[in-house]
Amino acid sequence: MLPNHSQAQLCLQRGLFNGLSRFAQWEERMLGLSEQEQQLSFAVFVEALLAIRTLPQATDIWPEGVVPAEARRRYGLPERIPGADGLLRTLTGDVHPYQLLYRPGRPALTRKELTPFLELADRVSQPLLVSNCNTLPATVRNRSDFHAILGSDLDRLDSREFMMMRRWLQGIGLFPERHPLPVPLARLFGEVNTALQQEDRLLALTATGLDVPLLALKWVESQGRGAVVLVVASTLSALRELLLYWRRLVTWSDLSAVWLAGEVANGVDVSQLKQADWDLPLLQESEGIRRFLNGRFTGVRVILSTLSGVRLLARAMIGGAPIDLGIFLDARDLAGDPFALQDNHLPLRKRLLLTPAFRQSIPGSADAEGGNKRILHLL
């Protein structure tokens, strides 16, 4: 995949991507350009950002007006979508229109400014809003029919990612990059994999300071092409932190992820975390989940969910194949809600239950004969 925006080479010639370590530096360079040049430069910036972003990984990015006729025929795309500044196609074949809103000084976006995008969200599924601004109107932020990359997301970009964006704009390809596990973690990783070959349910006690998110990523990657993995965390906030951490570790990934909206949200999930805080599409109906599970994708599909979202997943799975692996990042949550432990509710071929070394009884952790499932101490 190569850059499609007509201004990409001009941005490189101007040195807009040279030596960047913070997005604020890029915004400072915009101050010397006209308003039109700022908007065009931001469009180039976003194309490069979407190209290097993982989870989801883009296979095609078409700024407005450059969707080739062959792609329109092959994927059934319109020549132009009113209100969209471009189209993004992911590894799983999903197509999301995106709209750009760049504002010097990052003022709070108004509903009037967002009207074209909201009209777009009324017509198509999960469009992407990309803006350097941080604040959306409360009435817009409470909507769940779009996903967004905002200024706070751009502020997390570092020098490595800016260098990747520059290399991509220069036509230098991106290559898969895997971070090797430190020796102690590699040993634990191998022990769990060996145990999972023999057991369909494994309880692992984790020590304080253990890099559980990294181990979870490696367990997901090890499942092989075509596998489906469920990752369950206590809160949506914890899932979002997990996703952000994984992205720092993966370059050009063959993983595809979605997150599920639970029926019952509480605490931080209801008061602070909204769809607008994610740049990952939300699935909240059974049909969308089934499309993700049954789509033609040769990589590993990852479903991020809380326990409340698992019930939505279970309904979507009725009549379908079991999920290959379920990773429960804090199995203590299951003490009060054992729904996800029962195959007649949620068919999983393997379950990996992680819990801090201080362990309490977890319903369903016994085998069919009433004995304890195998317990590993990851210390």
N, C-alpha and C positions, 0 to 999 in steps of 0.2 A: 504494500500500500504506500503510495507516494502522495505528497501534498497536491491538492487540487485548487487551492485558492490562488487567484491571479497575482496577489500581492505578496506571496510568500518569499520570493527571492528579493524583493525590494526591502522587506523587513530584515532579512539577513544582511543585505548591503548596508543598511543603516546601523547595524550592530545592536539591534534592539534585544537580542538574546545573548549577547556576549557577557560572560562573567557574572551572571545573575546568581544570587543566593537567596533572595527574598522577592516576593511579588511586589512589595512596596517599591523596590528599585525599578521594576518595569513600569509601574505607574508614574514614577518620577520622569522617566524617559518620554512618557506620553505627553507631558506638559509642553514640550517643545513642538508638538504637532498640531495641525488644525483639527477641528472636531471630526471632519470626515476621515482624515487620516487616522485618528484615534479609533474610530469605529472599525475601519478596515484592518488596522493592526490587531485589534482585539479579536476579530474574526479569524485571523491567522493564528493568534495565540491559542484560541479555543480549539482550532483544528489540530494543532500540535499536541495540546493537552489530552484531547480525546484519543489521539493516536497512541500515546504512551500509557494511558490509564489501563489498569487491569481491574477485573471484577466490576463491571463487565468489560471485556476486551472487544474493541472495534475491529471489524474487518474492512469496512468501507465508511468513508466520511465524505459527504457531498455538500459543499457550500451551495447556497441558493443559486440556481441557474446552471449548475454543472453536472446534474444527474444525467449520465449518458443514456442514449436511447436503448442500448443493449440491456443496461441495468433496469430500466423502466419496464422493458418487456419481461426480463427474467424474474423480477421480484414483484411485478404488478404495481409499480410505483407511479404516482402522478408526476407530470412534468414540474409542477409547482404546487406547494401547499400554502394557502394564504395564512399569513402570520408566522411562518417558519423561515428562519435564516439558513437552514440546512437540514440534512438528514444523516442520521447515524444508524449503521447496521452492525449488529453484534455477532459474535461467533455462533450464537444459537439461532440466528436468522431474524431476530426481532428488529424492527425498524422504529426509531423514535425521532420525530421532528425535534429540532432544538431552536430556541430563540435566544438572542444575545441582547443584553442591556448593559452597556458600559457607561458609567457616570463618574467623571472626575470628582474627587472628594468624597465619594461613597455616600451620597445622601440616601435617606430612607426611600425606598421605592413606593410610589403611590399606586392606588388601585387604578387610577386613570392610565398611568404608564403601562400597567400590566393587563389592561383590557384586551389587547390583541392576543396576548398569550393565553389568557383565561378562556377566550373564545376558541382558541386552538385546542385547549384541554377539554372543552366541551365536545369537540368533534373527533379527536383521536385519542388513543390510549397512551397514557403516561408520557407526554412530551417532556423535554428537558429544558429547564431555564438555566442559563449561564449568565451570571452577573458578578461584577466586582463589589456590588453593594452588599451590606450585611443584613439589612432589615426589610422584612416584608410586612404588609398590613396584617393585622391579626386575623381578619376574615379570610385572607388568602392563605395564611400560614396554616389555618385549620383544615384546609382542603387536602384530600388524599389522592387527587387525580393527576398529579404531576410529580416529578422529582427535580432536584435543583442542585447546582453547584454555585455557591455564593462566595463572597469575599473571604469569609472565615475559612472556607475550604481552600481557596487559593493561597491564603497565608500559610498553610501547612506545607506548601511546595518548598523543596530544598534545592541546593546546588546540583545534586545528582540528577534530579528530575528536570531541572532547567537545561542541563547539559544534554539529556536524552531528547528533549524537545528540539534543541538546536540541531543535534545530529540527525533527527528524523527530517527536519526541514531541509537539511543539506542532502537528503537522499541516502543517508547511511542507514542500513537496516538495523532493526532491533532483534536481538537474539535471546532465546530463553536463558534465564539466569536463576540458578538454584543456590540458596545459601546452605552450605553443609551444616549438619548438626555438630555441636561440640561433642567430644567423645563421651562424656557422661550421659548427655541426652540421647546420643545415638544408641548407647547400650539400653537405655530405658525404652526407646522406640522399638528396638528389636525384640525386647522381651514381650512387650505388649502385642506386637504383630504375631509372634510365635504363639502366644496364649490365645489370640483371637482365631487362629487356625484350628484350635482344638475346642474352643468354647464359643457358644453363641451369645453369652452374656458375661461380661467381665467387669468387676468392680476394682478400680485402681485408686489407691490412697496417695494423694499428692502432698509433697512437703512444701512448707512455706518457701517462697522464692523460686519455685520451679517454673520454668517458662512454658506454661500450659498452652498458651495460644500458638507458640511455635510448634510444639508437639502436635497440636490439633491440625495445623496446616499440613504437616508431614504425613499424618495419618490420612488426611483427605487425599493428598497427592498420590499416596501409595495404593489407592483403590483401583487404579487402572482405568483405561479408556472406556467410556460408556457407563461408568458407575454413577450412582446417585447417593449422596451423603446428606444426612440431616444433622445440623449442629444446633443444639438447644442451650440457651443461656438464661440467666435469671431475669434479665431485663433487656429491653430494646437498647438501652444505653450501653450495656455490656456488649451486645452484638455489634453495635456501631464501632466501638473501640476495637473489637476483634477484627472487623473488616479493615479499618484504617491501618492496623498493625500488619495484617497480611499484605496489604498493598505495598508497604515499604519493603517487603521481602521478596516480591515476585515481579519479574519483568517478562512481558509477553507470556501471559498465562493461558493454559488450556483448561482453566477452571471457569465455570459460569455460575453466578450466584443470584439468588432472589431472596427477598425477605417477606415474611408473612405478617399480616396484621391480625393480632389476636382479638378474640371477641370481648375479652375483659382486660382493660389496661388499668394500671394503678400506679401510684407514686410518681416517680419521675417520668414514666412513660406517658402519663396522661397530662401532666402539667408542663413538661418541658420539651419532650421529644416528639416531633411531628414529621410527616412525610417530607416536608420542605427541608428538614435537617439531613436528609439522605440524598445521595446522588445515585441511588440504586432503586430500580422500579419496585413498587409495592404490589404484591398480589393479595387480593382480598376476596376473590371469588373462586369457586371450585374449577370452573372452566379454564381460567388462566393457569392454575396450578397444574391441571392435567396436560395442558399444552407444553408446559415446561418439562414435566416428567416424561412425556412421550415424544418430544421433538427430536429431530435428527441432529444429534450432536455427539461427536466422538470423544470429547473430553469428559471431565468429571463435573457433574451438576451438583451444586451445593445449595441446600435450603437452610436459611438462617431463620430461627424462630424462637419464641418463648414458649412456655408450656401452654399458654392460652392459644397460641397460634397452631399448636399441634392438633387441636381438635378440627380446625379448618382443613389441615392437611389430611387428616384421617378420612374426612368426608370425601375429599377429592380422590383418594386412593381406592375407594370402594370398587371392586372388580378389577383392579390393576395389580401389577407386580409389586412384591415387597421392595422396600428401600434397602440398599446393600449394607449401610452402616449408619447407626445413630450414635452421635457423640454428645453426651450430656455433661456440660462443663462443670456443673455443680449438682451432683446427684442428691444433695440434701433437699432440693426443691421437690423431689419425688415423694418425700415422706408424707406430704400433705396432699399430693395429687398423683397417684400411681397410674393414671390413665395411659401414659406413654410406655409403660412397662408391659402392657398386655397386648399380645399379638392379635387377639380378636378385635382390638380397637385400632392398633397402629402396627401393621405388619413390617417388621424389621428383621433382616437376616442376622445381623449382629448388633449388639448394644455394648457400648463402652461407657461405663458410668464412672466419672471422676468425682472425687470428694476429698476435702482436706483430711489429713491424718486423724483428726478428731472425728470419729465416725459415729453416726447414729443409725438405728435400724431403718432400712429402706424397704418398703413393701415390694414384693416381686423380685427381690434380689436372691431368693432361694430357687433351687432347681425344682424339677417336677417331683422329686422324691422328698423334698423338704429340707435338703441339705444346703449349705451355703455354696454360692457360685465361687469360682476361683477369685481370690483377692491378691492383687499385686501391690507391693509397697514401692511407689516411685519416689525414692529418697536420694 
